[in-house]
């Protein structure tokens, strides 16, 4: 108990050092402003008394004396008003500066927590396939796998390697998209062709899945190419994992925005938990959030909002499927590019 107290206080102070420093600065500056105001007000009062004493020693008529006294009172009243205004303005400026610093400190803390969560979930996602591939290689080295099962297990090992590669590509693409200025990264993209190229690329790999595509108009959307690929890859992976084996895509234009719906007939979720599945902080919280809660959806939403769009989720309830909707801004028709690159090369 003797050592637990200081250690606890040290940890508490380390986690809140910026807030403690801001609080101390606020109290110090407020005290200085109050003291400075009192000091100057006292000095102004002394000056007024001194001027009245000098005036009393002068040989003046009653009318001249009253006129001078009125001038002295008016001048010192204006000085007091000026002092009060300047003190108030200084206090407001200092308070505003401290509020901005506080918000920056809170934002930095939130970013640090999000980064820690990102690293935690990334490590978790890497750990499972790495452990599987390691166990397979150990079994192959020991010769304990029958020849009849070896080909199938090697295929499963390759799938795990593909999963690792996809996760690494997702994180790298996310980093590239987040490091660029949103205005510089966005460009007109042919939505129909981008989706077609992406699905063709997924069909050539092990993670294609069964995807039914409705008619998608050839419209241009403003998006970051790397970011859009990460968004769609994560949403399709999520639908394949929790969607019961059937995924449908449908797109349309409404109110100047392009909307892509990715629907499935899988687990679904309670309507009240629709927002929680995008929150990194809710994974494993015991709140019944299972439909893709974790890294992929959180990354996808961050990227969509960075592009000026959004991602929402809806479900009638558990076991009744879910719909994830991606909304992006339409590009001006005058900015249609002559040629387009495929999504698979993003």
N, C-alpha and C positions, 0 to 999 in steps of 0.2 A: 504493500500500500504506500510505503514511503516513496518508492521510486515511480510508482504508477501515476501519482499526481503530477509531478513535473513532466513526465513523458507525455501524459495526456494534454497538459497545457501547451507543451512545445508543439505537438501535432496540431492542436486546435489553432494555435497562433500561426503556424506555417500555412495552414489552409486558408486563413483569413487575414494574412498579413496586409494585403492591399487594402481591404476594407478597414482594418484597424488604422492604417496610415491615413486613409481618407478621412475617417472620423476624427482622428487627432488633428489633422490639418484644418478641418472645418471648425472645430472648437477653438483652435488657436487663432485662425483668421477672424472668426466672429468676435473673440475677445479683443483682438487688436483693433478692429473697427469700432467696437463700443468704446474702448479706452481712448482711441484717437478722437472720437466724436466728443466725449466728455471733456477731454483736455482742451480741444479747440473751442468748445462752447465756453469753458471757464475763461480762456484767454480773451475771447471776444467780450465777455462780461467785464473783465478787468479793464480792457481798453475803453469800454463805454464809461465805466466809473472814472477813469483817469481823464477822459475828455470832459466829463461833467465838472470835475474838480478844477481843471484848467479854465473852463468857461466861467466858473464861479469867481475865479481870481481876476477876471478881466472886468474893466469898467465899461459896462454896456447898459443901455436902457432896458426897461422891462420887456418891451416889444422885441428888441433885438435878442435878448436872452431866451425868450420863449421860442422865437423863430429858430435860433441855433439848437435849442434842446429838441425841437421837433425834427430838425435835420439829423441830429445825432441818433435819435430813436429810430427814424426811418432807415438810416444807413445800417445800423446794427440789426434791425429786423430783417433787412435784405440779406445781410451776411449770415444770419441764423438760418434763413430759408435756404440759401445756397449751400450751407454746410449740411443741412438735413438732406437736401436733394443729392448732393455728392456722396454722402455716406450711404444713403439708400441705394444709389446706383452702384457704388463699389461693392456693397453687400450682395446685390443681385448678380453682378458679374462674377464675383467669387463663388457664390452659390451655384450659378449656372456652370461654371468651369468644373466645380467639384462633382456636380451631377453627371456631367459628360464623362469625367474620369471614372465615376462609379459605374456608369453604364458600360464603358469600355472594359473595366475590370470584370464585370459580370459576363460580358460577351466573351472575353478571353477565357474565363473559367468554364463557360459552357462549351466553347470550342475545344478546350483541353479535355473535358469530360467526354465529348463526342469522339475525339480522337482516340481516347482510351477505350471507349466502347467499340470503335471501329477495329482497333488492333485486337481486342478481345475476341470479337466475332470472326475476324479474319483468321486468327490463330486456331479457333475452334473449327472453322470450315476446312482449314488445311490439315488439321490433325487427323480427322477421320480417314480421308483417302490415303494419306501418307501411311497411317498404321495398317490399312488394308493391303497396300502395295508391299510394305515391308514384310507383313506376315506371309504373303504369297511368295515373295522371293525367298524367304527363309524355308518355306515348305518345298519349293522347287530345288533349293540347294541341298536339302536333306533327302530328297528323292522320296518323300512320303506321299506324293500325290499320284494316284493311279493314272496310267496313260489315257484312259477313257475320259477322265475329268480334266486333264491338263489343258486341252485346247479351250474349254469353256472358262476355266479359271484365268487363263492368260487373257482371254477376251474381256473378262470382268476387270482384270488389272489394267488393261488398256483404257477401259471406260473411266476408271478412277484417275488415270493420268490425264485423260481428256477433261475431266472435271477440274483437276488442279490447274491445267493450262487455261481453261475458261475463266476460273476464278482469278488467276494472275492477270489475264488480259482485261478482265472487268475492272480490277483495281487500278491498273495502269491507265486504262481509258478514262476512268473516273478522275484520276489525278491530272491527266492532261486537260480534261474539260474544265475542272475546277481552277486550274492554274491560269487559264486564259480569261481575259476580260469578256463578259457575256456578249457585249456588242461586237467584239472582234471575232468571237468563235461562231456566232450564228450566221447562217447562210441559207439561201433558198434551196430546198431539197424536194425532189419529186417523191412524194410520199408513197405512191403506188409502186414505183420502181424500187425504192429503197426497201420496202417490205418484201417485195418479190425476191430481190437479191439476198436479203437476210434469210428468208425461209429456204431458198435454194442452198445457201451455205449450210444452214442447220440440217437440211436433208442429207447433205454429203457427210455429215458427222453423226456421232452416235446420239446426239441430243435433239434430233429433229422433232420427233413425236408426231401425233396425228393432229394437224391443224387444218380446219376448214375456213376458207377465206371467201367472204361475200364480196360483192362488187365494190372496189375502192376507186373513187374518182382520181384522175391524174391532176391533183392540185399540188401547189407548192407550199411548203411550210417553212417557217423560220426556225432553224434548230442548229445545234452543234452536232456535226456528224458523229464524232466519237460518243458524245453524250447520248444522242438518240439511239445509237446501237446498244449502249449499255442499258438504257431504259427498256427497250424492246426485248433484249436478251433476258434480262432479269424477270420481266413480266411473263414471258413465255416459259422460262424455266419454272417459275412459281406455279403457273397454270398446269404445266406437265406434271409437277410434283404433287399438287393438291387437287387437280382438276378431274380426277376420275378417268383419265385417258382420252377425253374429248375436249378440244379447245376450238373456239370459233372467233374469227376476227371480222369486225364490221366497222366501217368508217363513214363519216358524214361531215358536212359543214353546217355550222349554226352560229349566228351572231358574230360573224367574222372570224371564227375560230374553227380549227379542224379537230375532230374528236375521233379517237380510235378506241373501240370497246373490245376488250379481250375477255371473253366469257368462258366459263367452264361449268361442269355439272358435278363438281366434287364436294369437298368437305363443307365449304361455306363457313359462315361465322355469324354470331349474333350481331344484329344491326348496330347495337350500342358500342361494339368494339371496332367499328370501321376505321376510326382514326388511330386506334392503338396499334394496329398491325403495321403502321409506318414508323413507329417510335422504337428506336434502338433500346430505350430504357425499359421497355415492357417485355422483352423476351425473357421467358422463364419466370415471369412474375406471378404465375399461378392464377391469372385472371381469365384463363380460357382462350387466350389469343394464340391460335396455332396456325392459321392459314397464312404461311409465309412470313410470320413475324420475324424480323431480324435484319440482316445486312442488306440484302438485295433490294427490298422494297423501300427502305430508308434512303439508300443511294439513288434509286430511280426517282423518288419524289424530289430530292434535293436538286438533281440535275434538271428535272422538268421545270421546277420553279425558277431556277437560274436562267432558263431560256425564256421566261415570261409565260410559261404554261403551268400545268398542274397535273397531278394524278389523284384520282379519287377511287374509292372502293365501295361496293354495295353488295348486299346479300339478303335474301329473304329469311335466312336462318341457317342453323347448323345442318349440314347434310343436303342443302338445297342449291349448292353451287354459288358462284360469285362472279362479279363483273368488275374488272379494273379498267378505268377510262383514262386515257391520256389526252390532254387538251393542249394544243399548241397554236400559236398565232399563224395566220395565213401570210404568205409573202405577197408583196405587190406584184400584180401580173406583169408589170413592165420589167421585172427583174428576173424573168425566167431565163435560166442558163441554156446554152445551146446543147451541151452534153452533160451527162451525169455520171458520177462514179458509183460503183457498186458498194453496197453496205458491207459486204464480206471483207473488203479490203481496208475498212475503217481502222 
